[in-house]
Amino acid sequence: MGTDLATVMLGAEIADLKDIDYRNTLAICTLIELLCDRGLICREDFAAKARALDLAAEPADQARS
């Protein structure tokens, strides 16, 4: 019975994390939209910076594997 409760608890924690992830993603998207709408950044610059940061992080990601 303890295992069943642990499984339910784990499922609830995963659901909570999904909700938190959704809210964080929504907040980030909202900020990006507002910055673009106000002309403070453009989508192309944002995308280029994201690609550059992703490429810079790759060696660190490979080192952890």
C-alpha positions in Angstrom: 0.0 0.0 0.0 2.9 2.4 0.7 4.1 2.0 -2.9 0.6 3.0 -4.2 0.7 6.1 -2.1 4.2 6.9 -3.2 3.1 6.6 -6.8 0.2 8.9 -6.3 2.4 11.4 -4.5 4.9 11.3 -7.3 2.2 11.9 -9.9 1.0 14.9 -7.9 4.5 16.3 -7.8 4.9 15.9 -11.5 1.6 17.6 -12.1 2.7 20.5 -9.9 6.0 20.8 -11.8 4.1 20.8 -15.1 1.9 23.6 -13.9 4.9 25.6 -12.7 6.7 25.0 -16.0 3.6 26.3 -17.9 3.3 29.4 -15.8 7.0 30.2 -16.2 6.9 29.7 -19.9 3.8 31.9 -20.1 5.5 34.6 -18.2 8.6 34.5 -20.4 6.5 34.6 -23.6 4.5 37.5 -22.2 7.7 39.5 -21.5 9.1 38.7 -24.9 5.9 39.9 -26.6 5.8 43.1 -24.5 9.4 43.9 -25.3 8.8 43.3 -29.0 5.6 45.2 -29.1 7.3 48.2 -27.5 10.2 48.0 -29.9 12.8 47.3 -27.2 13.9 44.1 -28.9 13.1 42.4 -32.2 12.4 38.8 -32.7 15.3 38.2 -34.9 17.8 39.5 -32.3 16.1 37.5 -29.6 16.3 34.3 -31.7 20.0 34.9 -32.6 20.9 35.5 -29.0 19.0 32.3 -28.0 20.9 30.3 -30.6 24.2 31.8 -29.5 23.6 31.0 -25.8 22.4 27.5 -26.7 25.6 26.8 -28.7 27.7 28.2 -25.9 26.0 25.9 -23.4 26.5 22.7 -25.5 30.1 22.0 -24.4 28.9 22.2 -20.7 26.0 19.9 -21.5 28.3 17.3 -23.1 30.7 17.5 -20.2 27.9 16.5 -17.8 26.9 13.5 -19.9 
